Amino acid sequence: MFLVAKDTIKFSILVGLAAIFVDASIAHGLLWENDPYWTYWVTKTFLITTVFLFGTAFIGIGIVPGLVLTAVHTLILEIYYQWLAPVGLPQEPEWLDFNHLWVTGLPVHFLAILGGYALALWLWRRNHPVLESERGETWRFVVYGLVTSAIIVATDGIFTQLLLLQDFPGITFFVQRLLISFVFVCVWTAYAGAGRTGVALGALMLALVWTTYSMYLGPRGLPFEQPYYSGYWDLWWFSFPGGFVSAVIGWWVGGWAMKNRRMITVSSVVIAGIMMGLPADPLYAQGRGTDGLAASARASGQAVRIVGADPVNMNSTQPVTGTITIQAVEMGNRWSHVQNTDAMTVTARFTGGEATYDVKIDRPMPRHPLGLYTTWSGAVLEHQMHGDTGIGTDKLPRMRPKIALWGWAEVSRNGEVIARAAPAHVMVLTDGPMQGVMLEIAAEEKSLAAEPDGYIHVMWPKVEALEMPENQERTRQIIGWVGLAAFVALFGALAVTRTPEHSRRA
């Protein structure tokens, strides 16, 4: 039984959702009790939908087609996670071993996807009459979607990745984009058409989908490098406009290639040649992760050191003298140290009594060691904490530091290193009940064994210098508001327009 183009899309999406649910609930939940994490779930849903969308157009729906397409999908899945991608992203990458992939993974994934397919087929047959469709109609439609998607991805590889970003993102990057693009192009063409308006808006939406996927889920560098993620500047100033231009060009060329079908083979050869010609490591590759929000502060002179059993008892202090300088780059808050780990350089030197201390913090703490609260990947700017916020300690009042850092400190006393990786917390405060620069080392667990109190807590009462990325943050917010308003205005105007576009539809 063959379906028309729109029904093929609907059925394939239903299979994708049903199959990933069975995979998550029974395979990974009941059987394995593990979580391969978000990139796996989303990418695999696109893979399932792609295989069943393309395959259903050729062999239709039914138990036998389901068995065949499930086998094809399972083989592609195991190969993909054998050589192209780890699980666990965007948190912690884990390359699966032979047992998990082929001994247990192959039969488990086959049964899980087959179960999802059977569920989708049952639901479909209960709600749709048995109508035979012309096989050729849907066949031409999915070939158009595949050719157009491949051209778009290849164009983006040349224009955006090579020319704009000057960085080869890895083979896995292009595989993921092809999966996303094929499903998107088919869905968009079926429902929005392939006229000028449909293509222009489709290119805009595909670029937005790509950028969103890259921001939250899509790694670069795989399979031959450690995964890394694009920063704000690369995503929105290069990838998004580059993706839009590439999609417009690729969509137009795809339509032309389908009209001149003899050129499909030629186009395929050209695409393959272009992709193979992309350099693996361009000489002028951009620095990765250089577009964060930079902030700095400094304090010096008289300060106080808290002493005694309570690390936050401001009534138990002794005088010290010294200097602290702080430089930090807040790289974003996507809740994964693989996606963004902040940068910091904190140096402090202070003297109290007969002891002189030197503190250096240049390694961020992406997560709290015990998972008690967030550390925002190491640095955060102007965010409430302590008090009743659940972040930090409730023994301090609620405060909103200009700069707050968590990192690992190297501590020396009179030239002798007494700790090489002590947990440290730094705050720069200009408002509220406490003001100044606060430096805490091992204050929570009091684990600094070389110190009598087990911790170091020093407070400089005055911030001498402070630089914040106010203009950069304001620019981002303005662009974000304009983008939201423009999106609503564009599709709102299209939604109330009563004259439909007479365009080619699948």
C-alpha positions, 0 to 999 in steps of 0.5 A: 500500500502506497501513500500520497506525499503528505500522508507519507510525511505524516506516517513517517513522523508518527513512526519516528515519534512512536519508535523513539518512545518505545526506545526510550521507555522500554529499551533504555528505561526498562532494559538498560536503565540509562540515558544516552541524552538529548542529542541522541534522542533528537538526532535518532528521531530525525534518522528514524523519520528519514529512513521511513520517509524515504523507504515508505515512498518506495515500498509502501507501508505494511508489516513486510515493509516495516521489517525491511525498513527497521532492519535498514534503520538499525544497521545505519544507527549502529554504524553511526554510533560505531564510527561517527558519534558518541552518546551522552552529548551535549553533556559527556561523550561516551563511545559505545563498545562492541557489546552495547552496539552489536551484541545487545544494541542491534537486536534491542534497537531492531525490536524497539523500532519495530514496536514503534512502527507496529504501533504507528501502523495500527494507529494509521489504519484505524484512522485512514481508509485503505486507498492506493496511491500512485507509487511514482508520485511519492517517489519523485517527491522524496527524490526531490527532497533528498537531492535538494537537501544534499545540495543545500548541505553541500552549499552550506559546507562551502559558503558557511563552513569554509568561507565564513567560519573557515573551519571544517566541522567534521563528517558527523556534522554533515550527516546530522544536517542532511537528516534534518534537512531531508525531513524539513524540506519534504515537510515544508515543500508538502505544506508550504509549496516550492514557489518563491515565497515557500522557498524563501520562508523555507530557507529562513526556517531551515537556517533557524532549525540548523542554528537551534540544533547547533546551539543546543545539540549539534557538536562539531569536530566528530568523529576525529576530534573531541566534540566542541560547540559553536559560540553565540557569535559564530551561530548568529552572525555567521551560521544563521545568515550563511545557512539562509543563503545556502538554503535559498541557493540549494533549494533553487538548484534542487528545483532546477535539477529535478526539472532537468533530471539528467543533471541529477547524476552530474549534480551528485558527482559535483556535490561529492567532489566539493564535499571531499575538497573541504579542508580538514584543518584550514590555516585560517580557522577561527579561534573556537569559543572566543565570543563570550562576555568578558568582565574584569575587576580589581581590589587592593589595600586593607581587607579582612579575613574571616577566622573561626569555626563559621566561614561566614561570621563577619564578626570574627575577622583579622586584618590583612593587606593585599590585592586581587585581580579578576578576569572572566569570560562568560561563554553562555549557559547551555548547562553542559561543560562540553558546550560551554566552559567559562574562562577565568584568571584570578590572582590574589596576594595578601598578607596577615600576621606572619603569613603571605598567601598567593592564590591562582584560579584559572580552572573553572568549576563547570559543576558543583562537586556534589551537585548541590547547586549550579555553578553556571559552567564557572562564571555568571554575571549579575545573577541572584544567589545565596540567601533563600535562592538555593544557590550557595549558602543561606548563611549569607544574605541574598545578593546579586554579584556583578561577577561570580566565579567558581573554580579550582584554586592553587594556594601557596603560603610563604612560597609553599604550595598547600593546595593545588585544586581547592574549590574556590568561589569569588564574588564582586559586589557593588550593591546590597548589604555586602559590597566589595570583593569576596574570595572563598577557598574550601569554605563549604567543606572546610577541606583545606587541611594545611589551614587551622580553620580548614578554609580561607575567606577574605573580603576586600571592602571596596571595588577599585575597578570594574568592567562589564560587557554592558554594550555587548549584552544590550546589543544581544537583547536588542537584536533578540527583541527585534528578531522576535517582533519580526518573526511574529510580524512576518508570519502574522501577516502571512497568516491573515493574508487570504490570497493563497500563493499558486505554487508548485506543491508535492 
